[in-house]
Amino acid sequence: MTPVKKIYFISDFHLGAPDKLSSLEREKKIISFLNEIVKDAEQIFILGDLFDFWFEYRKVVPKGYVRILGRLAEITDKGIPVHFFVGNHDMWMRNYFQTELNIPVYFKPTPFELYGKKFLLGHGDGLGPGDHGYKFIKKVFRNKIAQTLFGFIPPYFGIQIADYFSKKSRAKTGKSDEVFLGEEKEWLVTYSKEVLKKEHFDFFVFGHRHLPLDIKLNENSRYINLGDWIKYNSYGVFNGSSFELKSHTN
């Protein structure tokens, strides 16, 4: 029998942070991981915050990241689908990934059926109860008018301004992201349970929390958080029958 190909889930690379040297080391580690999984990958899902900052002007994108972008292009050229969900640090996407890399981009949680199982996938920011301040800011930042107005700022200034606030945001929330709040206080668990009241999903898979989590919601449904590539080098893999959280060690 032909072995079943696997579906991989990764998130929260935050390339660009905290400095160029650390980011480059992380980028090379991620590429090493991608080189391994293309051997048996059916599909690859990147669930947000690939970059610590990303803004696409009409004809300009942030400098750098040529290694990861080139590798992703090679993967899709081989016929392996790659999907990208925007995160709170790289939400200002236009069409660069679609036109240059052949990677579809998703802006909200999206259902998929994979090997007969139902998945709800997303980055995870702004979901569940509370955090009304961020939810308001998210609406503003994703507003087309706001993006157009920001686009009038010359890239030399605009990218530096946005990069500064992106790093400031991560510095403010970095420690809290490392702490498990308990099942009752994890807002993505609460969100998943609310969705389950209306529609069944076998797996809810998110990023954003920077903490690998695997929580049983009921007898037939699980909530998975993918962790990150800053501390854990963690990822999810589904082979058609089982979902596992793993860590890349090379």
N, C-alpha and C positions, 0 to 999 in steps of 0.2 A: 504494500500500500504506500502511496505517496504521503509523506509527512504533511500534516496540516500546517500551513503557514501561520505565523503569529501576527497579532495586531499590537503595536506598541504605543504607549501613552507617556508623554514627557511634558514638563512645564518648568517655568521659572528659572531660566538661565541667567537673566539679568546681565547680559553682556554689556560691557561698558562700565560696570561698577565692580569694586570701588575705585579702580584705577586701571590704566591701560595694560600694565604688566599682568596683574591678577586676572583681568578679563581675557587676555590672550591665552594664558595658561588654561583657563576654564574652557575657552573656545576649542582649543586643541583636544582637550579631554572629551568634549562632546562629539567632536568629529571622529575620534577614535571609537566612541560608542556607536555612532551612526555607521561606521565602516563594518562593525561587527553585525549589527542587526539587519543590514540589507540582504544578508545571506538567506534569511528566512522570513523577512517582513512581507506581510500581505498589505498592510497599510500602516501609516504613522500619523499620530495625532499629536500636535503641539498645542498645549492648552494655555497659551498666553505667557506674557512677560519673557519672551525670547530676548528682548532688549530691555535695558534699564531705562532707555528713552528711545523713542522713534517718532519722527514726524516727517510725513511726505509732503514736500512742496510739489507743485505741478511738474517741475523738471529737476528737482533736487531731492536727494535722500541723504541721511546722515553718513558721514565718512566712516569707513572701516567695515568690519564684519565680512570681508570678501571670502574668507575661508568657509564660514558656515553657509553663506548664501550660495557660493559655488557648489558646495557639497549637496545642498538641498536641490539645486537645479539638476545635478547629475542623477540624484535619486529619482526625481520625477521623470527625467529623460529615459530612465530604465523601465518606466511603466509602473513604478510603485507609487500609489497615491499618497500625498502628504496633505494634511488638513491643518489649518492654523486658526486658532481662536485668539482674538485680541485680548490683552490683559489691561490692567489699569496703568501700566507703564508704557505700553505700545499701542494705545487705543487709536492714535491718529494715523490710521492706515487709509490709503486710497486704493490704487489698483496695481501697485508695483509687484506684489507677490503674485497676483493673478497673471499679469502680462509677461513678467520676466521669469518667473519660476514655475508657472503652471500650478500654483497652490491656491485653492479656494480659501477665502477668509470669512470667518463667522464673527458676528458682533454680539451674539446673545446665546444662551444655552440652547442646544439643538439636539433633537433625538436622532439616533442612528440604530439600525438593526444590524448586528454583526454576528455572523454564525448563528442566527436564530435567536439571539438574546437582545433585549431592548436596553439601550444605553442612553442616558442623558448626559451630555458633555458640555463643559463650559469652563471659563477661567474661574469664576466664583465670586468676583468682586461685586459688591452692591446687591447681593442676594440675601434673603432672609430678613429677620427683624433688626431694627435699630440702624445705627450709622447713617442717620438722615442727612448729616452734613456732607458726607462723601457722595451719597446718592444724588444730591442736588448738584454738586460739582461735576459728577459724571455726566449728568444731563447737559450741563453747559458745555463741557469739553467735547461731547459727541454731537453737539448741535452744528449743523452745516454752516450756519451763518458765523458762529464763533470760529470755526476752523478756517473759513474763508478770510475773515478779518485778521486772524493770526498769520495767515499766509502772506499778507501784505508786508509783514515785518521782514526785512532782508535776512536771508539764512544765516549770515555771520552772527547777527544778534539774536534772531529767533531761536536758533538751535541752542545757543549758550544759555539763554533765559530758561527755556523749557528743561534743559538738562540739569540746571541748577535746582529747580523745584522738584524734579524727579528724584535726585539724590537726597534732597532735604526730606522728601516724603518717606523714602526708605529708611533713612537714619532715624526718623521719628517712630516708625512702626516695627523696626527690625527685631527688637527684643521680644515684643509681645507676640510676634509671629511664631516664636519658638516654643511657646507654652501651650500645652493642651488644656483647654478650658473646662473639660468635662463634657460628656455627651449632651447634657441638657443645655449647656451654654454655647456649644459650637453652632454658630448660626447657619452653616451650610448643612449640618445634620437636621436642624429645624426646617430649613427650606426643603430638603429632600423629603422629609416626613409629610410636609404639607402637600407637596406634589403627589405623593403616593396616595393621598386621600382621593385624588381625582383620576390618576392614571398610573398603571403599573410600569415600573422599570426594574430590570434585574440589577443594573448598576448605575449609580450616580458617580461620575468621575469628574473631579475638579482639581485645580491648582490653587494658587493664591495664598494658601495658608502656610506654605514653606515647612510643612510638617507632614511626614508620611503617616496616613491614618487609614485604617480599614475597620469600619464599624458596621455591624449587622443591624439593619433597620427593622427587618422582620424575617420570617422564615425563607423568603424568596428574594430579598433585596438587600444590597450592600451599598454603603457610601465609601468611596475611595478618595483620599487626597494624595496627590502624587509627590508632595514634598518639594524639594528644589535641588539645584546643582551648585549651590553655594556651600552648603554644609553636608548634604546627604547623598548627592549624586544618584538620586532615586528615580525610579520609573515604574510603570505598570506594563504588564504583558498579559494578553488574553489569547489562549490557544484553541478557543472554541468550546471548551468545557470548564476551564478554571481560570481565574484571574489572580495574578500574583503581584505583590509589590516587591521589587528587588532593588539592589544597589550596584552601580557600576564600580568596579574596584581597580581598574587599570588607570 
